Amino acid sequence: MGTVSIVYPVCCGIDVHKSFLVACIATTDKRNHTAHQIRRFSTFKGDLNKLADWLAANNCKDVCMESTGKYWIPVFNVLEKTCTVCLTHPKYVKAIKGKKTDKKDAKWIAELFKCDLVRSSFIPPPLTRNLRELCRYHTKLTYMTSSEKNRGQNCLTVCNFKLDDVFSDVFGASASRVLELGHSDFDVAPLLHKRCKATPEQVKAAIDGELSPAQIQKLSIVRQHMTQLENLQDTLESSIVQLASPYQTQIDLLMSVPGIGCQFSAIRILAEIGVDMSVFETAKTLCSWAGLTPQNNESANKKKTTRISRAGAFLKPLLIQFALGAVRTCDWLKDKYHTLKKRRGHKKSIIAIARKLLTAIWHMLHKLESYNHELYKKSDPPPVNRVLSPEQAFALVRKQGYQIVLPAA
């Protein structure tokens, strides 16, 4: 059995908490004997600077710490100026239960890191991190707006206002004008848009309810809050566009991808993956990081699950939205989607299209070239020696729309 080589002779492992951290410097000599120095620091700015000075005094340039909530961010911001910081998921450095202390955790992280047995997480540069923070807050404001819409819909449901049955958007222009009346005694025909499919009689029947004073006040506050959130989003979007101005070349490239088209959407992608594709070895690595590839969970030749992972909580929904738009506007993606949908269904087909878009984005940012589907389009011929069971063959024929009638025994 081979020995594990020492990659970092002098390194530091840090166990981060909210109010303090424990750092362990592991120094390995030529005889592979390792000495440990353990110190505890608070997470105030002054003590973090003392930590940086202590590392510099011991000639320690490589640091590893686990990502604990948001507590690692201030430590990372201070140490990245003088050290190479490896941030890792806690599951890769978790110690054995029953033998855990803060000092032992820091020592264990240092022992793993000195042999390069720790997988590093992708941390973009400061400008991209600031852009990511604002873009994710913009997404949170969208979620808050949706929550307020649900509360407003609850008010109408309680008061027996059936606007959701006659309007596609309860908070649209026509529905808002009708709702301001609060009753059905007036003619609603002038208030409706010409494209409204519901007749005035149907709209009057839908608002034949009774709004209580409490529900009227609640609905008014909901509308005010939605207006405020919309104004905040507009202000935030302007700040994001101004902050992303150094990436204008990459933004213009991404706007040529089917389904994106808008500058702000391209900025949201760059905020998640950055502009330097050298941190992802291949496009497959990026797709796996974004949670668009099947999991590997196999034991004793039994595959337990092949579902996609939960990674990419902000990037994956964004790419799925672009994929839904791309299958309507791009011909070859539309053909690919319908081909996959016959065999795999709608959801898996959209995930496949989203992965194709992300693969194209990796090549575009890596080579700084515009979108060209011929460069990223892959032919997927079926396996030549594929053998189907009778059940699989019958299922495949039924999916093509044929009906199978078996002869009587």
JOBELJO-V505705 format. One record per backbone hydrogen bond with DSSP energy under -1.0 kcal/mol. NH is the residue of the N-H (numbers start at 1). CO is the residue of the C=O. E is the energy in kcal/mol with one decimal. If there is no record, write none. Layout:
nh->NH co->CO e->E
nh->NH co->CO e->E
This chain:
nh->7 co->114 e->-2.4
nh->8 co->114 e->-2.1
nh->11 co->26 e->-1.8
nh->12 co->62 e->-1.6
nh->13 co->24 e->-2.6
nh->14 co->64 e->-2.4
nh->15 co->22 e->-2.8
nh->17 co->20 e->-1.8
nh->21 co->41 e->-3.0
nh->22 co->15 e->-2.2
nh->23 co->39 e->-2.8
nh->24 co->13 e->-2.4
nh->25 co->37 e->-2.7
nh->26 co->11 e->-2.7
nh->27 co->35 e->-2.8
nh->28 co->9 e->-2.8
nh->29 co->33 e->-2.2
nh->32 co->29 e->-1.6
nh->35 co->27 e->-2.8
nh->37 co->25 e->-1.9
nh->39 co->23 e->-2.4
nh->41 co->21 e->-2.6
nh->43 co->19 e->-1.5
nh->48 co->44 e->-2.2
nh->49 co->45 e->-1.9
nh->50 co->46 e->-1.6
nh->51 co->47 e->-2.1
nh->52 co->48 e->-2.0
nh->53 co->49 e->-2.2
nh->54 co->50 e->-2.5
nh->55 co->51 e->-2.3
nh->56 co->52 e->-2.1
nh->57 co->53 e->-2.4
nh->58 co->54 e->-1.2
nh->59 co->56 e->-1.4
nh->60 co->55 e->-2.9
nh->63 co->84 e->-2.4
nh->64 co->12 e->-2.6
nh->65 co->86 e->-2.2
nh->67 co->88 e->-2.2
nh->68 co->66 e->-1.1
nh->71 co->68 e->-1.8
nh->76 co->72 e->-2.7
nh->77 co->73 e->-2.6
nh->78 co->74 e->-1.4
nh->79 co->75 e->-2.3
nh->80 co->76 e->-2.3
nh->82 co->79 e->-1.1
nh->83 co->79 e->-2.6
nh->84 co->61 e->-3.4
nh->86 co->63 e->-3.3
nh->88 co->65 e->-2.1
nh->92 co->89 e->-1.8
nh->93 co->90 e->-1.1
nh->99 co->96 e->-1.7
nh->105 co->101 e->-2.5
nh->106 co->102 e->-2.1
nh->107 co->103 e->-2.3
nh->108 co->104 e->-2.6
nh->109 co->105 e->-2.3
nh->110 co->106 e->-2.0
nh->111 co->107 e->-2.3
nh->112 co->108 e->-2.2
nh->113 co->109 e->-2.3
nh->114 co->110 e->-2.2
nh->116 co->113 e->-1.8
nh->117 co->112 e->-2.3
nh->121 co->87 e->-3.6
nh->129 co->125 e->-2.2
nh->130 co->126 e->-2.5
nh->131 co->127 e->-2.1
nh->132 co->128 e->-2.6
nh->133 co->129 e->-2.2
nh->134 co->130 e->-1.8
nh->135 co->131 e->-2.3
nh->136 co->132 e->-2.5
nh->137 co->133 e->-1.6
nh->138 co->134 e->-2.1
nh->139 co->135 e->-1.8
nh->140 co->136 e->-2.1
nh->141 co->137 e->-2.1
nh->142 co->138 e->-1.4
nh->143 co->139 e->-2.0
nh->144 co->140 e->-2.3
nh->145 co->141 e->-2.1
nh->146 co->142 e->-2.1
nh->147 co->143 e->-2.1
nh->148 co->144 e->-2.1
nh->149 co->145 e->-2.0
nh->150 co->146 e->-1.9
nh->151 co->147 e->-1.9
nh->152 co->148 e->-2.4
nh->153 co->149 e->-2.4
nh->154 co->150 e->-2.0
nh->155 co->151 e->-1.8
nh->156 co->152 e->-1.8
nh->157 co->153 e->-2.3
nh->158 co->154 e->-2.4
nh->159 co->155 e->-1.6
nh->160 co->157 e->-1.4
nh->161 co->156 e->-3.3
nh->162 co->206 e->-2.6
nh->165 co->162 e->-1.3
nh->167 co->163 e->-2.1
nh->172 co->169 e->-1.6
nh->176 co->172 e->-2.1
nh->177 co->173 e->-2.1
nh->178 co->174 e->-2.2
nh->179 co->175 e->-2.4
nh->180 co->176 e->-1.6
nh->192 co->189 e->-1.2
nh->196 co->193 e->-1.7
nh->203 co->199 e->-2.1
nh->204 co->200 e->-2.5
nh->205 co->201 e->-2.0
nh->206 co->202 e->-1.7
nh->207 co->203 e->-1.4
nh->209 co->207 e->-2.0
nh->210 co->159 e->-1.5
nh->216 co->212 e->-2.4
nh->217 co->213 e->-2.2
nh->218 co->214 e->-2.4
nh->219 co->215 e->-2.7
nh->220 co->216 e->-2.0
nh->221 co->217 e->-2.1
nh->222 co->218 e->-2.2
nh->223 co->219 e->-2.1
nh->224 co->220 e->-2.1
nh->225 co->221 e->-2.6
nh->226 co->222 e->-2.3
nh->227 co->223 e->-2.0
nh->228 co->224 e->-2.3
nh->229 co->225 e->-2.5
nh->230 co->226 e->-2.1
nh->231 co->227 e->-2.1
nh->232 co->228 e->-2.4
nh->233 co->229 e->-2.3
nh->234 co->230 e->-1.9
nh->235 co->231 e->-2.2
nh->236 co->232 e->-2.7
nh->237 co->233 e->-2.5
nh->238 co->234 e->-1.8
nh->239 co->235 e->-1.7
nh->240 co->236 e->-2.3
nh->241 co->237 e->-2.3
nh->242 co->238 e->-1.9
nh->243 co->239 e->-2.3
nh->244 co->240 e->-1.9
nh->245 co->242 e->-1.1
nh->247 co->244 e->-1.7
nh->248 co->245 e->-1.5
nh->251 co->247 e->-2.3
nh->252 co->248 e->-2.3
nh->253 co->249 e->-1.5
nh->254 co->250 e->-2.2
nh->255 co->251 e->-1.6
nh->256 co->253 e->-1.4
nh->257 co->254 e->-1.7
nh->260 co->257 e->-1.8
nh->262 co->260 e->-1.5
nh->266 co->262 e->-1.6
nh->267 co->263 e->-2.0
nh->268 co->264 e->-1.9
nh->269 co->265 e->-1.4
nh->270 co->266 e->-2.1
nh->271 co->267 e->-2.2
nh->273 co->269 e->-2.3
nh->274 co->270 e->-2.1
nh->280 co->277 e->-1.0
nh->286 co->282 e->-1.5
nh->287 co->283 e->-2.3
nh->288 co->284 e->-2.4
nh->289 co->285 e->-2.3
nh->290 co->286 e->-1.9
nh->291 co->288 e->-1.1
nh->292 co->287 e->-2.5
nh->295 co->307 e->-1.7
nh->299 co->302 e->-2.2
nh->302 co->299 e->-1.2
nh->304 co->297 e->-3.1
nh->316 co->312 e->-2.3
nh->319 co->315 e->-2.3
nh->320 co->316 e->-2.2
nh->321 co->317 e->-1.8
nh->322 co->318 e->-1.8
nh->323 co->319 e->-2.4
nh->324 co->320 e->-2.2
nh->325 co->321 e->-1.6
nh->326 co->322 e->-2.4
nh->327 co->323 e->-2.0
nh->330 co->326 e->-3.0
nh->334 co->330 e->-2.0
nh->335 co->331 e->-2.4
nh->336 co->332 e->-2.1
nh->337 co->333 e->-2.5
nh->338 co->334 e->-2.3
nh->339 co->335 e->-2.1
nh->340 co->336 e->-2.3
nh->341 co->337 e->-2.4
nh->342 co->338 e->-1.2
nh->344 co->340 e->-3.5
nh->345 co->341 e->-1.1
nh->349 co->345 e->-1.3
nh->350 co->346 e->-2.3
nh->351 co->347 e->-2.0
nh->352 co->348 e->-1.9
nh->353 co->349 e->-2.1
nh->354 co->350 e->-2.6
nh->355 co->351 e->-2.1
nh->356 co->352 e->-1.9
nh->357 co->353 e->-2.1
nh->358 co->354 e->-2.2
nh->359 co->355 e->-2.4
nh->360 co->356 e->-2.1
nh->361 co->357 e->-2.3
nh->362 co->358 e->-2.2
nh->363 co->359 e->-1.9
nh->364 co->360 e->-2.4
nh->365 co->361 e->-2.5
nh->366 co->362 e->-2.1
nh->367 co->363 e->-2.4
nh->368 co->364 e->-1.6
nh->369 co->364 e->-1.1
nh->375 co->372 e->-1.7
nh->377 co->373 e->-1.7
nh->393 co->389 e->-2.5
nh->394 co->390 e->-2.5
nh->395 co->391 e->-2.3
nh->396 co->392 e->-2.3
nh->397 co->393 e->-2.1
nh->398 co->394 e->-2.4
nh->399 co->395 e->-1.9
nh->401 co->398 e->-1.7
nh->402 co->397 e->-1.6
